[in-house]
């Protein structure tokens, strides 16, 4: 399965999906599109009704007129013409025209019968110009008024115009609908300012028009893509070796797992990688990194529990320089943004690293948990001040219905988004693609 397939199938598993909200907004104040082929009033208008007598009258008339040919008038109508008294005139009627009399009506008999035999096939087999004048157009074929005789049934399904098609719901894009869109986007953690701006841009130039659910999804996806495209950037690689990547974030955001996945992917790309297990306060973090290191074939440098993480970072840089490693990934302990002592410790790690390389760390990745919602905005604000965050990685998008916080982060801070994660597997962390993300967020099929 492609990453977009995973993103769409795993993203937003809870009930409050943005896609369902968009559909509900259109259906709540909308109605069926009058222009859709499902509307029946347009068909009975052209031509007479199916049970009207005019089409049936011409059929029985020709048989009555056929016997009244001019050659048979004297014998069959004694009341209208006098019988001659002279016997010499009697042979005149039986003259040879009598054998021709029965043949005369033969060409005229099939004319009225042919329309009734060929009418059912006219829509598919008989060209319109070859039909007699008495045959109505295919849309006016007489019948019993059932859907099969009026474009529904088999022929309707054959041409995609049958009554089984669901009507397209549309709603006028007015103030009430814009307000509903704003509330939905705010509920999806897109933030108040971003939600108001996105809803206003969606309505611009379309106010007062009837829009469908598909059109609303396309408009929203286009706005999200426009906001996210400037920040969708892969992790930059520099010629400096080792390139130091410091990974920070709050407790449980997924830092350790992200480091393991990045190390494995860089190793597969041909880069030599070293991992420093800087979370010396949690033994499980060290063990987890060692497992990922063994899986990716990457060495993991550790220190005794409770050791100074800044000292470990310094030793790791010395080791990476000696080995000629391309990348050094440094894990750090999770810390809440409101713990001043822990944040100061992070600042100390940065100061010590810069003693070995004034430009280090070359990348500072802030790993964010998508389930934290608007709290992620505050985390970015504080970590930027203390650790000079250069890029973001968003994890656990498969466990939230409020992935709109990523849009709010891009709109407010403009920090590069290097990758997003939707699971625990090695391929569940991938470069951020704004179009795929927007399509998955809105439920728009690509």
Residue, then its C-alpha position, 0 to 999 in steps of 0.5 A: x500500500x502506498x503511503x497516501x493509502x495508509x495516510x487516508x485509511x489510518x488518518x482520523x479514525x475517530x468519529x469527528x472526521x472533517x470529511x463527514x462534517x463537510x458532507x453534513x454542512x452541505x446536506x443540512x441546508x442544501x437540496x438536490x441539484x435541479x440540473x441533475x438527470x434524475x429530475x423527472x418533470x423534464x420528460x413528460x413535457x415534449x409531445x403528447x402523453x402516452x395514453x392520449x388518443x391521437x397516436x392510436x387513432x391512425x392505426x385502425x383507420x387505414x384498414x377501413x379505407x382500404x376496401x373503399x378503393x375506386x375499383x370496388x365502389x359499384x359492387x360494394x356500395x349499391x346505396x350510393x350508385x344506381x345499378x344499370x338496368x341494361x343487361x349489356x352493361x352487367x359484364x363491365x364490373x367483372x372486367x379484369x380489374x377484379x383480380x387486381x382489386x385484392x392486390x391493390x390494398x396489399x401495399x397500403x396494409x403494411x404501412x399502418x402496421x409497420x410503425x407498431x412493429x418497429x417502434x420498440x427498436x427505433x431508439x437503437x436500430x432504425x435511423x430517424x430519417x427512415x421512419x414514416x411520418x406517422x412514427x413519433x420520435x423515440x422520446x415520444x414512444x407510446x407506452x403504459x407510462x412506466x419508467x421503462x418507457x420514459x428513459x428509466x429502467x434498462x435504457x436509463x441504466x444503460x446510458x447512466x440516467x436511470x433513477x438509481x443515481x443519487x441526486x447531487x446535493x448543493x447548498x448556497x454558499x451564504x453567511x450561515x454556511x461560511x459560519x458552519x465551515x469556520x466552526x468545523x475547521x476550528x473543531x478540527x484544531x486548525x486554529x481560530x485565525x487560520x479557520x477564519x482566513x481559510x473559510x473566507x478564501x473559500x467563499x471569495x468569488x463564490x458567494x451566493x453560488x450553489x456548491x456541492x460537497x465535492x466542490x467544498x472538499x476541493x476548495x478546502x483541499x486547495x486552501x490547505x495545499x496553498x498553506x502547506x506547500x511553502x513548508x513541505x521541505x525534506x531534511x536538508x543534508x550538508x557537506x559538514x561531517x558529522x551533520x548533527x541532528x538534535x531531536x527534541x520534544x515533550x514526553x511521549x511525542x515519539x522522539x525515540x521512534x522517529x530517530x530509529x526510523x530516520x537512522x534506518x532510512x538514512x542508512x538505506x540511502x547510503x549514509x553512515x549514521x551514529x545515534x546518541x541515546x541522550x535520554x539518560x533518565x529513562x532506561x526504556x528509551x535507551x533499550x528502544x534505541x538499541x533495538x532500532x540500531x540493531x535493526x538498521x545496523x547503526x551504532x548507538x552510544x549510551x551512558x549510565x542512567x542519570x548521567x549528564x546528557x550534555x556530556x554524552x552529546x559531547x562524547x558522541x560528537x568526538x566519536x562521530x568525527x573519529x569514525x567519519x560519520x555523515x550524521x549524528x542523531x542525538x536523542x534528548x529526554x522528553x520535557x514539558x514546556x512548562x518545566x523551566x529546569x528541564x528546558x534549561x538543561x536542553x539549552x546546556x546541551x546546545x552550548x556544549x555541542x557548539x564547543x565542538x562545532x560552532x554551527x552545531x546542531x545543524x538541524x533541530x527537529x521538534x517532534x510533535x504529537x498530533x493528539x495534543x491539538x492546539x497545545x502543539x502551538x505553545x510547544x513550538x513557541x517555547x522550543x523555538x526560543x530555547x533550542x532554535x528549532x529548524x524543522x518539525x516532524x508530526x507523529x501519531x496522525x493515525x490516532x486523532x481526528x484533529x490533524x488540522x493543527x498541522x495547518x495552523x502550525x504552518x500558517x503561524x510559524x512557517x517552519x519546515x515540515x520534514x516528515x509525518x508519521x501514521x504508524x509504528x512500522x519503518x515505512x510509516x514515516x515519510x516526507x511530507x506531501x501537502x497535496x496528499x495530506x490535504x486530500x486525506x484530511x478532507x476525504x477527497x479522492x485523488 
